[in-house]
Amino acid sequence: MSSGTHSVQEANFDSIVGPTHNYAGLSPGNVASSSNQGEVSRPREAALQGLAKMRSLAEMGLVQGWLPPHERPDLELLRAEGFSGDDSTLLATAAEEAPHLLARASSSSFMWAANAATVAPGTDTEDHRLHMVVANLQTMPHRRIEAPSTQGILRRVFPDESRVQVHAAIRGDGLTDEGAANHTRLANRDDAGIHFFVYGIGDDPTTGPKKFVARQTLAASRAVADLLRVPESHRVFAQQNPVAIDAGVFHNDVIAVGNQNVLLFHEHAFLNQDSVLGRLDRALDGSLIPVRITAADVSLEEAVGSYLFNSQLVTLPDGTMALICPSECRETPAVSDLLDRLVAREDNPIDQVRVFDLRQSMRNGGGPACLRLRVPLDEKDLQSVHPPCLYSRDRYDRLVAWVEAWYPEEIRDSDLADPTRLVSVRDALDALTKILELPGLYAFQR
Ligand code: SUG
């Protein structure tokens, strides 16, 4: 299926980190989340680090957008769990009786926009519309609550249903879906893309991980592919190597990243690696450029510690590619050496490495690629995006000032039950909806 003259350009929509960003150790199997549990977090710094990355990518000539944070704490979650009373009473009793629930209700985990949805552009779909399927995030209790707000936000940011269809999250037994973190679109320029879905557990449960949970099932990936309306011929499914999941690779984007026809991956990323690469290459008419990193170059542990593969691989306006890495990559000697060799090698189009300090997010297991949702858009799709959610220097400056005005410098466990903080979060979000021209976005405003 060729898309003819119809071409798409990738936009990155990063979520703005929320004012309750904290380290609650909520994600077993995510090494950074578990090891930083209880550390003091720095929400203001976290949000500014994320915004600085957005600005740099926009200044590199890429299309950049932003998504507003969800309201946290999520008092509905506490009410659904049987807590009652006014907001302050609710928070105080939950803090006293069920601090784990309060932690779930307060997480800023929506900030990892790669888990917001899975996306297929109109060039690739049977009805030529862009489709997005909101991720259900069923595996982790603190992330299960994200889908309805994500859906509401995406529908406001992409309001033209004739161009972009935002599907509700899939539901059903065994359908656990983590969105674009387990999906990669590969394509020769202007051709319809190949949709590469990576799952942790398939039809044979004995092949799954032993220590940690597999967050994505094959059945879920198939259901998502159906909703995206990607032709069968353009779907490739592959199972994650369970050894990698047990080493802390809780999403495929912690061990592989693709862009155009390039796939950068660790040799332990996939089960039956040769067959997976063969299928991808055939689907791309023999043009796949696989960049395989061996365990001798970078061990699984170094890959998980540095988040090398959670880099963004982007095409710059001049057609060359850049790898957007977290600073931990330069602090891990084997990874830093590998990066230098990778850029020097002639067998791939990766020409430069750009390093970003995203430590606040990294301490919860979220690198550059986790923070963004890739949305390939054609010209008309782009025009249909809610304009204030696309980067402009002026609005960027207003967002920075907004963060500086409202975000706490630090959060400790004990701060989560403070009702004055709740009020200031709502005032902050109220102000944000003015900057982003999204009146009534939050339930408390309606
Ligand atoms: O789901 N961390 C997130 C990190 C998600 C990273 N996203 C991608 N790889 N695309 C998660 O494990 C930690 C929250 C805490 O422990 O406070 C957390 O939810």
Residues whose N, C-alpha, C, O or C-beta is under 5 A from the ligand:
A	BS01	SUG	N22 Y23 A24 G25 L26 S27 N30 S33 S109 W112 A114 N115 A181 H251 D253 N364 G365 G366 C370
